[in-house]
Amino acid sequence: MRKGKMFLLDILNSLLPLLSAFGIGAIIIILIGENPLTTYNIMFGKTLFEWNGFLKTLHFASPLILTGLAIAITFKASIFNMGVEGQLLVGGFFACVIGFCFEGLNPVVHVILGLLTGITCGMIFALIPAILKAYFKVNEIVVTLMLNYAAIEILRILTQTIYRDIGSGYVSTPTVAGSVMFNRIGGTRLTLFFPITIIVFVIMYIVFKKSRLGYEVTAVGKNPEFAEASGMNIKRKIIYIMLISGALSGLAGAGYMFSEKFKYTLDFSGNPGLGWDGMLIALLGRCSPIGIIIAAIFYSSLKTGGDSINIFTNVPKEIVSVIQGLTILFLSIRFINQNTKLFGNIMARFDSKKKKNEEV
């Protein structure tokens, strides 16, 4: 019964911020002179209820699922890895370097080498704050945030100098070889990256729900002192958790490189960035694997739907950024907790209906 109440509480605390954000977004759309119902119908109709649009949504949801999981596993352990964006960029960049430097390799070998490079670089970049947190008690929020800027600047310099594509009209690396480019499946936007993401998702679901590590992550997050007193090596667990987070982030960057970008540019991750989007998805999904995949697909439809409303209405696609920002703002507010009267009334009705059904 308690699990059912907590599940309902999590759903309400995810839905209410979304409804509030879309409600304010509707007011803005009305002020522009457009119908919000028509706008939202175009936005989600073309991205969730049209086949090609839905497959495009799944394609762009792939890196978001991985970054959402990367943040969720640290948040559940009360470790705040704010460096997922930097880890993704580093993973994507060096996967790209492998992609254009080793032409002529067997495609399977080349892809595996590129993905492993991205994963390894993401892990190495996550290891720095992990060691500082575990052994020197340095605040991981500050370290990971600053490392994001360090990663951006280092990669910018490398892209402008050593690895610059001289023939390009803008700052970028050379394009990766065709042997590492993920081909589209059946003429759709989907590539091999999506099945890889689903496999990783299943593995992480097992880790979260069925493994000893998942239990230890939860234990560390709820009461690290008790976990350490019970014999758990907290320092080692912090290292493991951050390495897993870095691996997921690096894979997201490498997969996005081979399936969508094919070269590293200064706006590779977009604005605000796939890593920061992953934080929103982890919060929306309440750090639950199932919640994360649902939130990633929904958020991907929101972002890809921005182009549709820009074409078919007079509403600028920047409305998506407004809704995104409002969602983050409202997610910081816990609308309902177990002690609120509203939640108590909802659960009282739920319990009474359940009792009536049992009597029948």
N, C-alpha and C positions, 0 to 999 in steps of 0.2 A: 504493500500500500504506500509506504513511504517513497519507494522508487517511482511509483506512478505519480505521486504529488510533485516530486522534484522534476520529473520529466515534463509535466504540464507547466510547472513554473518556468523552466528553461524555454519552452516554446513561447509562452507569453512574453517573456523578457527579450526574446528575439523578434517577435512579431510587432510589438508595440513601438519600438524604435523605427522599424521600417514603415509602419503605417503613419507615424508622426512625420517622418521625412517626406514620404510621398504626399501627405496631406499639405504640407507647406509648399512642396513642389507644385501641387495642383493650384494653389493660390497664385504662385508666380506665373504659371502658364495662363491662368485666367487674366491676369494683369497684362500679359503680352497680347491677349486678344484671341487666344486659341482655346479649344475645348480640351480639358485635361483627360477626360475619358477617351476621346479619340486619340490623343497623343500617346497615352499609355497602351491603348489597344494596338496601335501601330508598333510601338516599341517592343512589346512582348509577343504580339501576334506573329511578327516576321522572324523572331528569334527563337521562339519556343514551339510554335504551332504550325510552322512551315518546315518541311523536311530538310531542305538545304540550309535554311536558316538555323535549324536546331543543330545540325552537324557542325556548322560554323561556330555555334555557341560552345559545343563540346570541345572543339579544337582550341579555342581561346581559354577554355576552363582548365585545360591540362596543367599549365604552369601554376595556376591559381590553387588547384588542389594540392600540389606539392608544397607551395609556400605556406598555405594554410596549415598543412600537417606539420611543417617545419616549426612554425610558431606555436602550434597547439601543444606539441610534446614538451616544449620548454615552459610554456605557461602553466601546464598541469603540474609541473615540478616547482612552480614559483620561481623559475629562472626566466628573466626577461631578455630574450635574445632579440634585440632591436637591430641586429646586423644582418638579417636575412637578405635585405636588398643588396648589400655589399657582397655577401657570399654568392648570391645569384649572379651578379655582374662578373665576379672573378671566375666563377665556373663557366659562364657563357663565353667570356673572352678567351680563356685558354683552351676551351674546346674548339673555338674558332681557329686558333693558331694551329692546333693539331689538324683541323679540317683543311687548311690551305697549304700547310707545310709538307704534308705527307701524301702527295698525289700519287696515284698508281697502286695504292694498296687494295687488297681485297675489300669490297664494300662492307662485308660483315665485320672484318677485323678493324677496318677504319672507324666504323660507327661505334663499336665496343670501346676502342681506344679513346675516341673522342668523349664518349659519355663517362668513362672511368676517369678521364682527366678532369672533366667538370666536377664530378663527385669528389675527387681527391682534393682539388683546389678549394672547393667549398668547405671541406672538412678542415683543411689546414688553416683557412681564414677564421673558422669558428674555434679552432684550438687555442688561439691566442687569448681571447677573453675567457675561455673555459679554464685555462691554467691560472690566470690572474684571479678569477673568482674562487676557484677551489683551494688554491694554496696561499693566496695573499689577501683574500677577502676584499678584493677590489670590486667596486660596484659595476656589474656587468652592463647596466643600462648606459652608463657614460661611455664605457669602452667600446661597446658595439655601435653606438651612435657615431662616435668619432671615427671608427674604422670604416663606416660607410663612406664618409667624406674622403678618407685616405684612399679607399679603393677607387672611387670616382676619379680622383685627381691622378693617381698612378696610371690607371687605364687610359685616361685622356692623353697623358704624355706619351705612353707607348703607342697609342693609335695615331698621334700626330707626328711621331718620329720613326721609331724602328719598324713598326708594322703598318705604316700608312700605305694605302693604295694610291700611288702617284697618279694613276689614270682616272681616278674618281673626281667628280666635281665638288665633292664635299668630304669632310674628314671621316674616313672609315678605313677598316682593314680590307685586304683582298677578300673576295668571295670564296667560301669554302668549296672544296672539290665536289663534283657531282656524286662521288661515291659515298659521301656522308649526308647528302641531302635526303630527307625523308620524303618519299614520293606520296602523292595524294592517293587515297584509297577510293577507287571507283569514281574518279572525277570529282569528288567532294573536297571540302577543306580538311577533312580528317586525314591524319598521317599515322605512322607507326608510333609517334609520341603518345597518342591517346591510349592505345593498348598497354604501353609501358607504364603510363601513369596509373591505369587501373590495377595492374599487377602490383605496383608499389603500394597503392591504396589498400589492397587486400592484405598485403604483408603488414602494413602499419595498423590495420584494423585488428589483426591477430595480436600484434605487439601491445596495442592499447588495451584490448579486452581479454585476451586469453593467456598472456605470457607473464612470467615472473617479473620481467623488466617493467611491464605496464603497471603491475601492482606497486613496484618500488617507486616508479615515477609519481604515482598518486600519493604514496606514503611520504615521500620527500616533500611534496607540495603541501600536504596538510600539516605535517608536524615533523620537521627535519631533526629536532632534538630527540624525539622519541624514536625515529627511524635509526638514528646513529646509536642510541642507547641499546637498541635491539640487535645491534651487530652489523648494521649496514654501513658500508664504506661510502659516506656521503661525497667525499672528494672524487672518488672514482666514478660515482654515478653522475656527478655534474659533468665530468669529462665525456662520458658515454652519451649523455643526453645532448650535449652541445655538438658532438661529432655527428650524431644522427641528424640533428637539425641542419648542420652544415652540408651533409651529404644530400639531403632532400633539396636544399636550396641550390647547390651546385648542379644537381640533376635537372632542376627546373630551368636553370640558365642554359645548360648544354642542349636540352631537348628543344627549348624555344629557339635556340640558334639554328639547329638543324632542321626544324620544321617550319619556321616562319621568317626569320631575319636573314640568315645565311652569311651575314657579315656583321662585324661589330661597329656600331655607330655611337655617337655621343648621346643619342636618345634611345639606346637599345631597349631599355626596360619601360620606356614611356614615362608619363607623368600622372600620378606621383611615383609610379614604379610598381612592378609586380610583387616585390617584397612587401611594400606597404599595403598593397591590396590584400596580400595574404593575411595581414594582421586583422583587417576588417572581416575577412572571411572566417578566421579563427574565432573572433568574437561573436559573429553572427551564428556560427555553428556551435557555440558554447564549448569549443575545444573537443568536440565529439567527432569521430571520423565520418559517421553518417551525416551529421549536421554540416560538416565542412564540405562534403561533396555536393550536398543540396545547395548550400550557400554559394559555392564556387560556380555552379551552373547558373544560378539565379543572377549572380553578380556579372558573370560573363554576358548573359543576355541583356543586362542593363547597359553594359559598355558597348556591345555591338549594336544594340538597338538605338544608340545615340545617332549613328549615321542614318538610320531609316527616318527618324523624326526630322532630321536636318533636311532630308530630301522631300518628304511628303507633307511637312508642316512648316510654319514660320517660326517654330520653336528652335532656338539654337541648341546644338548638341551639348553645350556647356551645362545645360540643366542636369545632365548626368553627374557632373562634378559637384553641383550644388546638393543633389540628393545624397551623393556619397558622403560629403562633408557633414550634412545634417544627420545621417545615419550614425557616423562615428560619434558625433556630439551626443545623440540620444542613447547610444549604447553605453556611454559613460554613466548614465543614470539608471539605477536599478528600479524600474517602475514598480515592481511587485516583489515582495518577499513573503516568507511564510507567516509573518506577523500582521500583514495588512488585512484589513477587513474585507476588501474585494476578493482576495485570494481565498480567505476563509469561507466566504459565501459561495464561491464557485465550487470549492471542494465539498462543502456541505450538500449542495445540490447533486454533485457527482456521487457522493456516498449514499444519499437517499434514493437515487435512481437505481444504484447497484443493489441496494437492499430490496427494493420492490421487485426487481428482476429475479433475485434469488428466491423471494417468496412465491413468485409465479411458477 
